[in-house]
């Protein structure tokens, strides 16, 4: 099911049945929630799925690390604090995925 622009959706379900809702969005990690319906009619269940930005994004067919642009101050080579945060993301990913290769 595709949600509306507010990520809302509704549908009827069978009573006393187990369900799993999975939320996905391009360039975001998926999230899921499991629940079991009851015998009561007309109940509303509100689920809060959290889709975090993915560590990777596909650009021109290549899987790339998803980071913000890294800027340097004019005529300086020092790494700025905002750039250090993004570079730390890359270091953590490279430490966790030993098979990762740079292109």
DSSP file (Angstrom, degrees, kcal/mol; ACC not computed):
  #  RESIDUE AA STRUCTURE BP1 BP2  ACC     N-H-->O    O-->H-N    N-H-->O    O-->H-N    TCO  KAPPA ALPHA  PHI   PSI    X-CA   Y-CA   Z-CA
    1    1 A X              0   0    0      0, 0.0     2,-0.5     0, 0.0     8,-0.0   0.000 360.0 360.0 360.0 137.0    0.0    0.0    0.0
    2    2 A X        -     0   0    0      1,-0.0     2,-0.0     0, 0.0     6,-0.0  -0.867 360.0-137.2 -99.6 131.9    1.3    3.5   -0.8
    3    3 A X        -     0   0    0     -2,-0.5     6,-0.2     1,-0.1     2,-0.0  -0.249  18.6-102.9 -82.7 171.7    0.5    6.1    1.8
    4    4 A X    >   -     0   0    0      4,-1.8     3,-2.2     1,-0.1    -1,-0.1  -0.184  51.4 -81.5 -81.1-175.7   -0.7    9.6    1.3
    5    5 A X  T 3  S+     0   0    0      1,-0.3    -1,-0.1     2,-0.1    -2,-0.0   0.661 133.4  53.5 -66.1 -14.0    1.6   12.7    1.6
    6    6 A X  T 3  S-     0   0    0      2,-0.1    -1,-0.3     0, 0.0     3,-0.1   0.272 117.4-112.8 -99.5   9.4    1.2   12.5    5.4
    7    7 A X  S <  S+     0   0    0     -3,-2.2     2,-0.3     1,-0.2    -2,-0.1   0.786  71.2 142.7  62.9  30.8    2.3    8.8    5.5
    8    8 A X        +     0   0    0     -6,-0.0    -4,-1.8     2,-0.0     2,-0.3  -0.757  18.7 159.2-100.9 147.8   -1.3    7.9    6.6
    9    9 A X        -     0   0    0     -2,-0.3     2,-0.3    -6,-0.2    -6,-0.1  -0.977  15.4-166.8-156.9 160.6   -3.1    4.8    5.5
   10   10 A X        +     0   0    0     -2,-0.3     2,-0.3     2,-0.0    -2,-0.0  -0.991  12.2 159.9-150.1 150.7   -6.0    2.6    6.6
   11   11 A X        -     0   0    0     -2,-0.3     2,-0.2     2,-0.0    -2,-0.0  -0.967  39.7-100.1-163.3 158.5   -7.4   -0.8    5.7
   12   12 A X        -     0   0    0     -2,-0.3     2,-0.3     1,-0.0    -2,-0.0  -0.598  38.0-168.6 -85.2 145.0   -9.7   -3.4    7.2
   13   13 A X        -     0   0    0     -2,-0.2     2,-0.2     6,-0.0     6,-0.0  -0.881  24.8-100.5-129.9 162.3   -8.1   -6.5    8.9
   14   14 A X    >   -     0   0    0     -2,-0.3     3,-0.6     1,-0.1    23,-0.2  -0.496  45.3-100.5 -78.9 151.3   -9.4   -9.8   10.2
   15   15 A X  T 3  S+     0   0    0      1,-0.2    24,-0.2    -2,-0.2    23,-0.1  -0.384  98.0   9.0 -71.8 149.3  -10.0  -10.3   13.9
   16   16 A X  T 3  S+     0   0    0     22,-0.6     2,-0.4     1,-0.2    -1,-0.2   0.887  95.7 134.5  47.8  51.8   -7.4  -12.1   16.0
   17   17 A X    <   -     0   0    0     -3,-0.6    20,-2.6    21,-0.1     2,-0.3  -0.979  55.3-122.6-130.4 140.9   -4.8  -12.2   13.3
   18   18 A X  E     -A   36   0A   0     -2,-0.4     2,-0.3    18,-0.2    18,-0.2  -0.652  33.8-178.1 -84.6 138.5   -1.1  -11.4   13.5
   19   19 A X  E     -A   35   0A   0     16,-3.3    16,-2.3    -2,-0.3     2,-0.4  -0.935  20.0-156.3-134.0 156.3    0.2   -8.7   11.2
   20   20 A X  E     -A   34   0A   0     -2,-0.3     2,-0.5    14,-0.2    14,-0.2  -0.983   9.6-159.9-133.6 123.3    3.5   -7.1   10.3
   21   21 A X  E     -A   33   0A   0     12,-3.1    12,-2.3    -2,-0.4     2,-0.5  -0.893   8.2-167.8-103.0 129.9    3.6   -3.6    8.8
   22   22 A X  E     -A   32   0A   0     -2,-0.5     2,-0.5    10,-0.2    10,-0.2  -0.977   3.7-159.3-121.5 126.5    6.8   -2.6    7.0
   23   23 A X  E     +A   31   0A   0      8,-3.3     8,-1.7    -2,-0.5     2,-0.3  -0.892  15.7 172.7-106.2 133.6    7.5    1.0    6.0
   24   24 A X        +     0   0    0     -2,-0.5     2,-0.3     6,-0.2     5,-0.1  -0.973   9.8 174.0-136.8 152.2   10.0    1.8    3.3
   25   25 A X    >   -     0   0    0      3,-0.5     3,-2.0    -2,-0.3    -2,-0.0  -0.965  44.8 -89.7-153.9 142.7   11.1    4.9    1.4
   26   26 A X  T 3  S+     0   0    0     -2,-0.3     3,-0.1     1,-0.3    28,-0.0  -0.276 112.8  10.8 -56.4 135.0   13.9    5.4   -1.1
   27   27 A X  T 3  S+     0   0    0      1,-0.2    27,-2.2    26,-0.1     2,-0.3   0.635 112.1  99.4  68.3  18.7   17.2    6.3    0.6
   28   28 A X  B <  S-B   53   0B   0     -3,-2.0    -3,-0.5    25,-0.3    25,-0.2  -0.961  78.1-111.0-129.3 150.5   15.9    5.5    4.0
   29   29 A X        -     0   0    0     23,-3.2    23,-0.3    -2,-0.3     2,-0.1  -0.551  41.2-116.3 -73.0 144.0   16.2    2.4    6.2
   30   30 A X        -     0   0    0     -2,-0.2     2,-0.3    21,-0.1    -6,-0.2  -0.396  26.9-162.1 -79.6 160.6   13.0    0.5    6.6
   31   31 A X  E     -A   23   0A   0     -8,-1.7    -8,-3.3    -2,-0.1     2,-0.3  -0.951   5.0-166.1-136.3 156.2   11.2    0.0    9.9
   32   32 A X  E     -A   22   0A   0     -2,-0.3     2,-0.3   -10,-0.2   -10,-0.2  -0.964   9.2-162.1-143.8 160.7    8.5   -2.5   10.8
   33   33 A X  E     -A   21   0A   0    -12,-2.3   -12,-3.1    -2,-0.3     2,-0.4  -0.993   9.0-153.9-144.2 135.2    5.9   -3.1   13.6
   34   34 A X  E     +A   20   0A   0     -2,-0.3     2,-0.3   -14,-0.2   -14,-0.2  -0.873  22.8 157.8-110.5 144.5    4.2   -6.4   14.5
   35   35 A X  E     -A   19   0A   0    -16,-2.3   -16,-3.3    -2,-0.4     2,-0.4  -0.977  32.8-130.8-155.6 164.4    0.8   -6.6   16.1
   36   36 A X  E     -A   18   0A   0     -2,-0.3   -18,-0.2   -18,-0.2   -20,-0.1  -0.988  26.7-129.5-122.4 131.3   -2.2   -8.9   16.6
   37   37 A X        -     0   0    0    -20,-2.6     2,-0.1    -2,-0.4   -22,-0.1  -0.318  21.2-139.4 -75.0 161.1   -5.7   -7.7   16.0
   38   38 A X        -     0   0    0      2,-0.2   -22,-0.6   -22,-0.1   -21,-0.1  -0.404  25.1-102.4-108.9-172.9   -8.5   -8.3   18.6
   39   39 A X  S    S+     0   0    0    -24,-0.2     2,-0.1    -2,-0.1   -24,-0.1   0.603  85.6 106.0 -85.9 -14.5  -12.2   -9.2   18.4
   40   40 A X        -     0   0    0      1,-0.1     3,-0.5     2,-0.0     2,-0.2  -0.405  66.0-132.4 -73.3 142.2  -13.4   -5.7   19.0
   41   41 A X  S    S+     0   0    0      1,-0.2    -1,-0.1    -2,-0.1    -2,-0.1  -0.634  79.2  20.4 -92.2 150.9  -14.9   -3.8   16.0
   42   42 A X  S    S+     0   0    0     -2,-0.2    -1,-0.2     1,-0.2     2,-0.1   0.604  79.5 151.4  74.6  13.6  -14.0   -0.3   15.0
   43   43 A X        -     0   0    0     -3,-0.5     2,-0.5    -5,-0.1    -1,-0.2  -0.467  34.4-146.3 -76.2 150.3  -10.7   -0.1   16.8
   44   44 A X        -     0   0    0     -2,-0.1     2,-0.5     2,-0.0    -1,-0.0  -0.973   8.2-162.4-118.3 130.5   -8.0    2.2   15.5
   45   45 A X        -     0   0    0     -2,-0.5     2,-0.6     2,-0.0    -2,-0.0  -0.956   4.2-157.7-113.9 124.1   -4.3    1.3   15.8
   46   46 A X        -     0   0    0     -2,-0.5     2,-0.4     2,-0.0    -2,-0.0  -0.902  10.3-169.5-104.9 120.5   -1.8    4.0   15.4
   47   47 A X        -     0   0    0     -2,-0.6     2,-0.7   -14,-0.0   -14,-0.0  -0.875  11.0-153.6-108.2 139.8    1.7    2.8   14.5
   48   48 A X        -     0   0    0     -2,-0.4     2,-0.4     2,-0.0    -2,-0.0  -0.850  14.6-175.8-115.1  96.7    4.7    5.0   14.5
   49   49 A X        -     0   0    0     -2,-0.7     2,-0.6   -18,-0.1   -16,-0.1  -0.727  13.2-149.4 -89.2 139.7    7.4    3.8   12.1
   50   50 A X        -     0   0    0     -2,-0.4     2,-0.8   -18,-0.1   -27,-0.1  -0.941   7.1-165.3-113.0 116.5   10.6    5.7   12.0
   51   51 A X        -     0   0    0     -2,-0.6     2,-0.2   -20,-0.1   -21,-0.1  -0.880  11.5-162.8-103.2 108.3   12.5    5.8    8.7
   52   52 A X        -     0   0    0     -2,-0.8   -23,-3.2   -23,-0.3    -2,-0.0  -0.614  34.0 -90.3 -88.7 148.0   16.0    6.9    9.3
   53   53 A X  B     -B   28   0B   0    -25,-0.2   -25,-0.3    -2,-0.2    -1,-0.1  -0.340  51.0-114.8 -55.6 133.3   18.2    8.2    6.4
   54   54 A X        -     0   0    0    -27,-2.2    -1,-0.1     2,-0.2    12,-0.1  -0.308   8.7-127.1 -69.6 153.2   20.1    5.3    5.0
   55   55 A X  S    S+     0   0    0     10,-0.1    11,-3.2    38,-0.0     2,-0.3   0.714  95.3  46.5 -69.4 -19.8   23.9    5.0    5.2
   56   56 A X  E     -C   65   0C   0      9,-0.3     2,-0.3    10,-0.1     9,-0.2  -0.886  62.3-171.2-126.6 154.4   23.9    4.5    1.5
   57   57 A X  E     -C   64   0C   0      7,-2.6     7,-3.4    -2,-0.3     2,-0.6  -0.991  25.8-123.1-140.6 145.1   22.2    6.1   -1.5
   58   58 A X  E     +C   63   0C   0     -2,-0.3     2,-0.4     5,-0.2     5,-0.2  -0.811  31.1 177.9 -93.7 121.6   22.2    4.9   -5.2
   59   59 A X  E >  S-C   62   0C   0      3,-3.1     3,-2.4    -2,-0.6    -2,-0.0  -0.988  70.2 -19.6-126.8 122.3   23.6    7.5   -7.6
   60   60 A X  T 3  S-     0   0    0     -2,-0.4    -1,-0.1     1,-0.3     3,-0.1   0.871 128.7 -51.2  47.3  43.3   23.9    6.8  -11.3
   61   61 A X  T 3  S+     0   0    0      1,-0.2     2,-0.4    -3,-0.0    -1,-0.3   0.412 117.5 111.7  80.9  -2.9   23.7    3.1  -10.5
   62   62 A X  E <   -C   59   0C   0     -3,-2.4    -3,-3.1    -5,-0.0     2,-0.6  -0.866  68.3-128.0-106.4 138.1   26.5    3.2   -7.9
   63   63 A X  E     -C   58   0C   0     -2,-0.4     2,-0.3    -5,-0.2    -5,-0.2  -0.760  37.8-177.3 -83.3 118.8   25.9    2.6   -4.2
   64   64 A X  E     -C   57   0C   0     -7,-3.4    -7,-2.6    -2,-0.6     2,-0.3  -0.817  34.4 -98.7-119.0 154.9   27.5    5.6   -2.4
   65   65 A X  E     -C   56   0C   0     -2,-0.3     2,-1.2    -9,-0.2    -9,-0.3  -0.579  40.6-126.6 -69.6 132.0   27.9    6.6    1.3
   66   66 A X        +     0   0    0    -11,-3.2     2,-0.3    -2,-0.3    -1,-0.1  -0.694  53.1 140.4 -88.7  94.5   25.1    9.1    2.1
   67   67 A X        -     0   0    0     -2,-1.2     2,-0.1    22,-0.0     3,-0.1  -0.902  52.8-105.0-130.4 160.4   26.8   12.1    3.6
   68   68 A X        -     0   0    0     -2,-0.3    18,-0.0     1,-0.1     0, 0.0  -0.415  56.6 -78.2 -75.6 160.5   26.4   15.9    3.4
   69   69 A X        -     0   0    0     -2,-0.1     2,-0.6     1,-0.1    -1,-0.1  -0.265  43.1-131.4 -58.4 146.7   28.9   17.9    1.2
   70   70 A X        -     0   0    0     -3,-0.1     2,-0.3    16,-0.1    -1,-0.1  -0.914  27.2-169.8-105.5 119.6   32.3   18.5    2.9
   71   71 A X        -     0   0    0     -2,-0.6     9,-0.5     9,-0.0     2,-0.3  -0.797  10.3-154.7-110.8 150.6   33.4   22.1    2.7
   72   72 A X        -     0   0    0     -2,-0.3     3,-0.1     7,-0.1     2,-0.1  -0.914  29.0-106.0-117.4 148.6   36.7   23.8    3.5
   73   73 A X    >   -     0   0    0      5,-0.4     3,-1.9    -2,-0.3     5,-0.1  -0.429  55.9 -79.1 -69.1 150.8   37.2   27.4    4.5
   74   74 A X  T 3  S-     0   0    0      1,-0.3    -1,-0.1    -2,-0.1     3,-0.1  -0.261 112.8  -1.8 -56.4 129.1   38.8   29.6    1.7
   75   75 A X  T 3  S+     0   0    0      1,-0.2     2,-0.3    -3,-0.1    -1,-0.3   0.732 112.3 107.7  61.4  26.6   42.5   29.1    1.4
   76   76 A X    <   -     0   0    0     -3,-1.9    -1,-0.2     2,-0.1    -4,-0.0  -0.957  51.4-165.3-132.1 152.1   42.6   26.6    4.3
   77   77 A X        +     0   0    0     -2,-0.3     2,-0.1    -3,-0.1    -1,-0.1   0.362  51.8 118.4-115.5   2.5   43.1   22.9    4.5
   78   78 A X  S    S-     0   0    0      1,-0.1     2,-0.6    -5,-0.1    -5,-0.4  -0.394  71.0-112.2 -70.3 147.5   41.9   22.2    8.0
   79   79 A X        -     0   0    0     -7,-0.1    -7,-0.1    -2,-0.1    -1,-0.1  -0.705  33.0-134.6 -81.9 123.2   38.9   20.0    8.5
   80   80 A X     >  -     0   0    0     -2,-0.6     4,-2.3    -9,-0.5     5,-0.1  -0.308  20.0-110.9 -73.0 160.6   36.0   21.9    9.8
   81   81 A X  H  > S+     0   0    0      1,-0.2     4,-1.5     2,-0.2    -1,-0.1   0.889 119.2  50.7 -60.2 -41.1   33.8   20.6   12.6
   82   82 A X  H  > S+     0   0    0      1,-0.2     4,-1.1     2,-0.2    -1,-0.2   0.864 111.9  47.7 -66.9 -34.0   30.8   20.1   10.3
   83   83 A X  H  > S+     0   0    0      1,-0.2     4,-2.6   -12,-0.2    -2,-0.2   0.856 104.9  60.0 -72.2 -35.1   33.0   18.1    7.9
   84   84 A X  H  X S+     0   0    0     -4,-2.3     4,-2.2     1,-0.2    -2,-0.2   0.872 101.6  54.4 -61.0 -37.3   34.5   16.1   10.7
   85   85 A X  H  X S+     0   0    0     -4,-1.5     4,-1.4     2,-0.2    -1,-0.2   0.927 111.0  44.6 -62.1 -45.1   31.0   14.8   11.6
   86   86 A X  H  X S+     0   0    0     -4,-1.1     4,-1.5     1,-0.2    -2,-0.2   0.895 112.4  51.2 -67.7 -39.9   30.5   13.6    8.0
   87   87 A X  H  X S+     0   0    0     -4,-2.6     4,-2.3     1,-0.2    -1,-0.2   0.852 105.0  57.5 -66.1 -34.1   34.0   12.0    7.8
   88   88 A X  H  X S+     0   0    0     -4,-2.2     4,-2.6     1,-0.2    -1,-0.2   0.880 102.4  55.2 -62.6 -37.4   33.3   10.2   11.0
   89   89 A X  H  X S+     0   0    0     -4,-1.4     4,-2.2     1,-0.2    -1,-0.2   0.930 108.7  47.6 -58.8 -45.3   30.3    8.6    9.4
   90   90 A X  H  X S+     0   0    0     -4,-1.5     4,-2.6     1,-0.2    -2,-0.2   0.912 110.9  51.0 -63.3 -43.5   32.5    7.3    6.6
   91   91 A X  H  X S+     0   0    0     -4,-2.3     4,-2.2     1,-0.2    -1,-0.2   0.927 110.4  49.0 -60.9 -46.1   35.1    5.9    9.0
   92   92 A X  H  X S+     0   0    0     -4,-2.6     4,-2.0     1,-0.2    -1,-0.2   0.909 112.0  48.5 -61.4 -42.8   32.4    4.0   11.0
   93   93 A X  H  X S+     0   0    0     -4,-2.2     4,-2.1     1,-0.2    -1,-0.2   0.925 111.7  49.3 -63.4 -43.8   31.0    2.5    7.9
   94   94 A X  H  < S+     0   0    0     -4,-2.6    -1,-0.2     1,-0.2    -2,-0.2   0.855 111.3  49.8 -65.7 -33.9   34.4    1.5    6.6
   95   95 A X  H  < S+     0   0    0     -4,-2.2    -1,-0.2    -5,-0.2     3,-0.2   0.862 114.7  44.2 -70.3 -35.4   35.2   -0.1   10.0
   96   96 A X  H  < S+     0   0    0     -4,-2.0     2,-0.6     1,-0.2    -2,-0.2   0.765 115.5  47.4 -81.3 -26.3   31.9   -2.0   10.0
   97   97 A X    ><  +     0   0    0     -4,-2.1     3,-1.7    -5,-0.2    -1,-0.2  -0.816  63.8 179.2-120.0  90.4   32.0   -3.2    6.4
   98   98 A X  T 3  S+     0   0    0     -2,-0.6    -1,-0.1     1,-0.3    -2,-0.1   0.768  79.5  58.9 -62.6 -27.8   35.5   -4.6    5.8
   99   99 A X  T 3  S+     0   0    0      2,-0.1    -1,-0.3     0, 0.0     2,-0.1   0.504  77.6 118.8 -83.1  -2.3   34.7   -5.5    2.2
  100  100 A X    <   -     0   0    0     -3,-1.7     2,-0.4    -6,-0.2    -3,-0.0  -0.388  47.0-164.3 -64.2 137.3   33.9   -1.9    1.3
  101  101 A X        -     0   0    0     -2,-0.1     2,-0.3     2,-0.0    -2,-0.1  -0.956  15.1-124.8-127.2 148.0   36.1   -0.4   -1.4
  102  102 A X              0   0    0     -2,-0.4     0, 0.0     1,-0.1     0, 0.0  -0.633 360.0 360.0 -87.9 143.9   36.7    3.1   -2.5
  103  103 A X              0   0    0     -2,-0.3    -1,-0.1     0, 0.0    -2,-0.0   0.348 360.0 360.0-123.6 360.0   36.3    4.2   -6.1
